[in-house]
Amino acid sequence: MNKVFSRQTFIYIMVFAGAVLLTIGVTALLISINQRQNEAAQFPLRVVEIAADELDPAVWGQNFPRQYDRFMMTQENYGATPYGGSEVYSKLERYPAMVTIWAGYAFSKDHNEERGHFYAQVDQANTERVKIVNQPGACANCHAAETPQLIASMGWEQFNVTPFNDLTDDLHLGSSCADCHDPETMALRLTRPALINALDAQGIDWTQASRQEMRTYVCAQCHVEYYFLGDNKVLTFPWSQGLTIDNIESHYDEYGFKDWTHAVTGAPMIKIQHPEYELSSTGIHARSGVTCADCHMPFMREGGVKISDHWIRSPLDNLNNACQGCHNISEDELRTRVSIIQDNTASLLRLTEEALLDAIDAIRIAREAGATDEMLTEALLNHRRASLRWDFISSENSTGFHSPQEAARVLAAAIDYARQAQLIAVQVTADLSSGNVSIANDG
């Protein structure tokens, strides 16, 4: 009888204890849910009204302290990644071939790894390039938050053609909340006419874009290839025929456009600028609906609040949030996969640089032997084609990661064009040396 009683007592006690623990657990869960709901209900704060012309991130930060705190972290040097990061270094010193590849252009004098978005205006104003070349005001488009207001007061064409150095007294802020957000609704928006014009030419109405599409479009305002069209130096994206480098080349060839004449070969050259949007558009992530912000500004939680991380940086510094939300593999494996892509692309870049240097040297020798522009027509065209493609991958900031197969394809073509330029120039020199110039003249 005592044994039965003891057994029943034990069962009752265990059931009671379980019920107590369950009650405690449910109560804790409800308290947590309530706390998170309260936190979410308090977001966003409305401490101040944000004026339509407000550019200072600190003012926006009164209503959006979490985003502001993260954005201000773009001041921090989080260190170097294998091929980028926020550690400033001279790319000309690390990759000396660039000096010859860009001979005669300002980039051959100053080209550094960039810092965070906070420094966009400061670093632009301090680069040696603005001292070497009287750059147009269009260069401020992506480097200063004041750009939309200057465009509104000056007009689009006048803003573009005004020398950059004449605008510096009006430029004080780098990237700002106002560049991407409507101050009333906080909806993502476009504020730069060059992208709006380019999308319109493609029949795209950005005002009808989804929020997910806008998480790429706001970045495409700046992370693109561009050029200055006509005497008014109107900032233009070369997308009339598409976004691949072959499409972009066709656009430039149709205009007969050149950025500069190569100081050694005399070829009409194009300088490509940070075409992250164009290259990534051919990659698996973009085709899968992944946006720039998904990786570079991934969602994060603070209590009950979910925000985009405004510490814009390399995903390699944030693999957990940037990658593991989709890829259920370890950080070590993710880092290895990125390294394989970037190491392979870097190797192809170095091989392309060797081929370009050989082509430039061969054309130089042909010039010294008396070769004319007519004799070197095909060599100069292939030099332009090779350099254009090398620059498309070299100046794009992912070292091939945004679209590995496309990066490899483009660099393979660049090597081929460079070697063709070299062989043609060598043949011209041989013909001149032998007195047989008919083949070169026919070319």
ZAMARGU-4260 file (C-alpha; in steps of 0.2 Angstrom, whole numbers, plus 5000, padded with zeros to 4 digits):
<rodrens>
0) 5000/5000/5000 | 5014/5012/5004 | 5023/5008/4988 | 5007/5011/4978 | 5005/5027/4987
5) 5023/5033/4985 | 5021/5029/4966 | 5005/5039/4964 | 5013/5053/4975 | 5028/5054/4963
10) 5017/5054/4948 | 5007/5068/4955 | 5022/5078/4959 | 5030/5076/4942 | 5014/5081/4933
15) 5012/5096/4945 | 5031/5101/4942 | 5028/5099/4923 | 5013/5110/4923 | 5023/5123/4933
20) 5037/5122/4921 | 5025/5123/4906 | 5016/5138/4914 | 5033/5147/4917 | 5038/5143/4899
25) 5022/5150/4891 | 5022/5165/4903 | 5040/5169/4898 | 5036/5167/4879 | 5021/5178/4881
30) 5031/5191/4890 | 5044/5190/4876 | 5031/5192/4863 | 5024/5207/4872 | 5041/5215/4874
35) 5045/5213/4855 | 5028/5219/4850 | 5030/5234/4861 | 5047/5237/4853 | 5040/5235/4836
40) 5026/5247/4840 | 5038/5260/4845 | 5047/5259/4828 | 5050/5270/4819 | 5052/5284/4831
45) 5044/5301/4826 | 5055/5313/4836 | 5057/5325/4823 | 5049/5329/4806 | 5062/5326/4792
50) 5061/5341/4780 | 5061/5337/4761 | 5078/5345/4759 | 5086/5337/4774 | 5103/5329/4770
55) 5111/5327/4787 | 5111/5309/4792 | 5111/5314/4811 | 5094/5322/4809 | 5087/5307/4801
60) 5095/5297/4815 | 5084/5304/4828 | 5070/5295/4821 | 5080/5280/4815 | 5094/5277/4828
65) 5097/5259/4824 | 5100/5263/4805 | 5110/5278/4809 | 5121/5270/4821 | 5125/5256/4809
70) 5128/5268/4794 | 5140/5278/4805 | 5150/5262/4806 | 5155/5265/4788 | 5168/5276/4795
75) 5176/5261/4803 | 5191/5252/4795 | 5185/5234/4797 | 5201/5229/4788 | 5207/5221/4772
80) 5199/5206/4763 | 5210/5197/4750 | 5205/5209/4736 | 5196/5223/4744 | 5189/5229/4761
85) 5191/5246/4769 | 5210/5246/4771 | 5217/5260/4760 | 5231/5255/4749 | 5238/5260/4732
90) 5232/5249/4718 | 5245/5256/4707 | 5259/5250/4719 | 5251/5233/4721 | 5247/5230/4703
95) 5260/5241/4694 | 5255/5235/4676 | 5240/5248/4679 | 5252/5262/4676 | 5256/5257/4659
100) 5239/5251/4654 | 5232/5268/4659 | 5247/5278/4652 | 5241/5296/4648 | 5226/5295/4659
105) 5224/5302/4677 | 5221/5284/4684 | 5239/5280/4681 | 5244/5293/4694 | 5232/5289/4708
110) 5221/5274/4711 | 5217/5268/4728 | 5206/5255/4737 | 5191/5265/4743 | 5185/5267/4761
115) 5167/5266/4767 | 5152/5276/4760 | 5154/5289/4774 | 5170/5295/4765 | 5163/5296/4747
120) 5164/5315/4746 | 5180/5317/4756 | 5190/5304/4746 | 5184/5311/4730 | 5189/5329/4734
125) 5206/5323/4740 | 5211/5311/4725 | 5225/5317/4715 | 5214/5314/4699 | 5204/5330/4703
130) 5220/5340/4703 | 5228/5332/4687 | 5212/5334/4677 | 5198/5347/4678 | 5184/5334/4680
135) 5166/5340/4677 | 5153/5342/4690 | 5145/5326/4685 | 5159/5317/4696 | 5149/5323/4711
140) 5134/5313/4706 | 5139/5298/4717 | 5150/5307/4729 | 5140/5320/4737 | 5123/5321/4745
145) 5120/5338/4739 | 5119/5333/4721 | 5100/5332/4719 | 5098/5350/4727 | 5112/5356/4715
150) 5103/5349/4700 | 5087/5356/4706 | 5095/5374/4707 | 5107/5373/4692 | 5098/5362/4680
155) 5104/5344/4675 | 5116/5350/4660 | 5123/5365/4669 | 5127/5354/4684 | 5136/5341/4674
160) 5147/5354/4664 | 5152/5364/4679 | 5170/5360/4684 | 5170/5349/4699 | 5182/5360/4708
165) 5170/5375/4706 | 5157/5365/4716 | 5168/5360/4731 | 5162/5374/4742 | 5144/5367/4740
170) 5149/5348/4744 | 5151/5343/4762 | 5142/5326/4764 | 5146/5309/4757 | 5132/5296/4756
175) 5116/5301/4765 | 5099/5294/4770 | 5091/5306/4757 | 5100/5297/4743 | 5089/5282/4744
180) 5074/5286/4755 | 5059/5297/4754 | 5059/5308/4770 | 5041/5306/4773 | 5037/5288/4770
185) 5055/5281/4770 | 5051/5271/4754 | 5066/5268/4743 | 5068/5280/4729 | 5079/5286/4715
190) 5087/5303/4716 | 5100/5302/4702 | 5094/5307/4684 | 5107/5296/4675 | 5099/5280/4681
195) 5082/5286/4679 | 5086/5291/4661 | 5094/5275/4658 | 5079/5265/4664 | 5067/5275/4655
200) 5077/5272/4639 | 5074/5254/4642 | 5056/5256/4645 | 5057/5253/4664 | 5046/5264/4675
205) 5056/5263/4692 | 5041/5270/4701 | 5032/5253/4698 | 5047/5243/4704 | 5044/5231/4719
210) 5053/5235/4735 | 5065/5220/4731 | 5069/5227/4714 | 5072/5244/4723 | 5085/5236/4734
215) 5096/5235/4719 | 5091/5250/4709 | 5096/5262/4723 | 5113/5255/4722 | 5113/5256/4703
220) 5113/5274/4705 | 5132/5274/4707 | 5139/5256/4706 | 5139/5257/4687 | 5149/5261/4671
225) 5146/5278/4665 | 5153/5292/4653 | 5151/5310/4650 | 5141/5313/4634 | 5144/5328/4622
230) 5151/5345/4626 | 5140/5347/4641 | 5148/5331/4649 | 5131/5324/4653 | 5132/5309/4664
235) 5126/5294/4654 | 5125/5275/4656 | 5130/5266/4640 | 5116/5254/4641 | 5107/5257/4624
240) 5111/5239/4618 | 5112/5230/4634 | 5122/5227/4650 | 5136/5215/4645 | 5153/5222/4640
245) 5150/5218/4622 | 5134/5228/4622 | 5143/5242/4631 | 5157/5242/4618 | 5145/5242/4604
250) 5137/5258/4612 | 5154/5267/4613 | 5159/5262/4595 | 5142/5269/4589 | 5147/5286/4596
255) 5165/5284/4591 | 5168/5288/4610 | 5185/5288/4619 | 5190/5294/4636 | 5208/5297/4631
260) 5222/5292/4619 | 5234/5280/4626 | 5251/5289/4628 | 5261/5274/4621 | 5251/5266/4608
265) 5240/5280/4602 | 5224/5270/4603 | 5208/5278/4607 | 5204/5271/4625 | 5189/5268/4636
270) 5191/5269/4656 | 5178/5258/4664 | 5171/5263/4681 | 5165/5251/4695 | 5152/5241/4684
275) 5145/5231/4699 | 5127/5232/4693 | 5131/5227/4675 | 5142/5212/4680 | 5131/5206/4694
280) 5115/5206/4682 | 5123/5191/4673 | 5126/5181/4689 | 5116/5167/4698 | 5112/5178/4713
285) 5103/5192/4702 | 5095/5178/4691 | 5088/5171/4708 | 5081/5188/4713 | 5094/5192/4726
290) 5098/5210/4727 | 5113/5221/4732 | 5106/5225/4749 | 5102/5206/4753 | 5121/5203/4754
295) 5129/5220/4757 | 5115/5226/4769 | 5107/5210/4775 | 5092/5210/4787 | 5097/5210/4806
300) 5086/5210/4822 | 5088/5221/4837 | 5075/5215/4849 | 5058/5215/4840 | 5064/5226/4826
305) 5070/5219/4810 | 5081/5232/4800 | 5093/5232/4785 | 5110/5233/4791 | 5116/5250/4786
310) 5135/5246/4789 | 5138/5243/4770 | 5153/5232/4768 | 5160/5217/4761 | 5149/5201/4764
315) 5166/5193/4769 | 5166/5203/4785 | 5148/5197/4789 | 5146/5180/4782 | 5133/5174/4795
320) 5120/5187/4790 | 5125/5190/4772 | 5126/5172/4767 | 5120/5159/4779 | 5102/5165/4778
325) 5101/5156/4761 | 5117/5145/4761 | 5116/5132/4775 | 5134/5128/4776 | 5148/5134/4787
330) 5157/5150/4787 | 5174/5142/4783 | 5166/5133/4767 | 5158/5149/4762 | 5174/5159/4763
335) 5183/5145/4753 | 5170/5146/4739 | 5172/5164/4738 | 5191/5163/4738 | 5191/5150/4724
340) 5181/5162/4713 | 5192/5177/4717 | 5209/5169/4716 | 5204/5162/4699 | 5198/5179/4693
345) 5214/5187/4700 | 5225/5175/4691 | 5216/5179/4675 | 5218/5197/4678 | 5236/5196/4680
350) 5238/5185/4664 | 5228/5199/4655 | 5239/5212/4661 | 5254/5203/4655 | 5246/5201/4638
355) 5242/5220/4638 | 5259/5225/4642 | 5266/5214/4628 | 5254/5221/4616 | 5258/5239/4621
360) 5277/5235/4620 | 5275/5228/4603 | 5265/5243/4596 | 5278/5254/4604 | 5292/5245/4594
365) 5281/5246/4578 | 5279/5265/4581 | 5298/5267/4583 | 5301/5257/4567 | 5290/5270/4558
370) 5273/5262/4558 | 5258/5274/4555 | 5241/5274/4562 | 5234/5266/4546 | 5247/5252/4547
375) 5242/5249/4565 | 5223/5251/4563 | 5219/5233/4569 | 5232/5232/4582 | 5225/5248/4590
380) 5207/5242/4589 | 5212/5226/4598 | 5222/5235/4611 | 5206/5245/4615 | 5195/5230/4615
385) 5207/5220/4627 | 5209/5235/4639 | 5191/5238/4639 | 5187/5220/4645 | 5201/5219/4657
390) 5195/5236/4665 | 5177/5229/4666 | 5183/5216/4678 | 5197/5225/4686 | 5187/5240/4691
395) 5172/5230/4696 | 5173/5227/4715 | 5169/5209/4717 | 5185/5202/4709 | 5173/5191/4698
400) 5162/5185/4712 | 5146/5194/4706 | 5147/5183/4690 | 5161/5171/4690 | 5158/5163/4672
405) 5155/5180/4664 | 5171/5187/4672 | 5181/5172/4665 | 5173/5174/4648 | 5177/5192/4647
410) 5195/5190/4653 | 5198/5176/4641 | 5192/5188/4627 | 5203/5201/4633 | 5219/5190/4633
415) 5214/5185/4615 | 5212/5203/4609 | 5228/5208/4617 | 5238/5194/4609 | 5230/5198/4592
420) 5236/5216/4595 | 5254/5210/4599 | 5255/5198/4584 | 5249/5211/4572 | 5261/5224/4578
425) 5275/5212/4577 | 5271/5208/4559 | 5270/5226/4555 | 5287/5229/4562 | 5294/5214/4553
430) 5286/5220/4537 | 5294/5237/4539 | 5311/5229/4543 | 5310/5219/4527 | 5304/5233/4516
435) 5287/5224/4513 | 5274/5235/4520 | 5260/5230/4508 | 5251/5218/4521 | 5251/5232/4534
440) 5245/5245/4522 | 5231/5233/4516 | 5226/5230/4535
</rodrens>
